[in-house]
């Protein structure tokens, strides 16, 4: 059972709203949103999810991981208001490949990752020359690896499985704070 820190009007029940967050399927954001509701809409950026919530006129809320590098834009906004927060560990993050092997001959190895956990890659493959291909989500990283556009990816165990990738290294879960935002127009301030 999630324990929420509620900032505002307790009658605003984010669990009865559409939750907009980062996709595609398999992201930590989708995982967290599904702890709130089954009615989850996925977007290719947090900013697109934000736009959806602003236009929803109160029928949707927006979920963002506080590890997101631009989370400050949502907190410091005239259009959004943080309404709740909760701690929930992410699914395991894994280094995965399409073929089940890390090709050390591919110099440098191309590894897709969302920006937030990308620093883990050097620790996972310390003796391998690599280039990080920054993508908008862990789900997108897995998709690129499955398509053969990169040699490996740092993604969630969920996205690894959904994309038919083979896990090479499991880094474990990441303790995460999540914030739920609503449009400022959803309240009578």
Order of alpha helices (4+ residues) and beta strands (2+ residues): beta-beta-alpha-beta-alpha-beta-alpha-beta-beta-beta-alpha-beta-alpha-beta-alpha-beta-beta
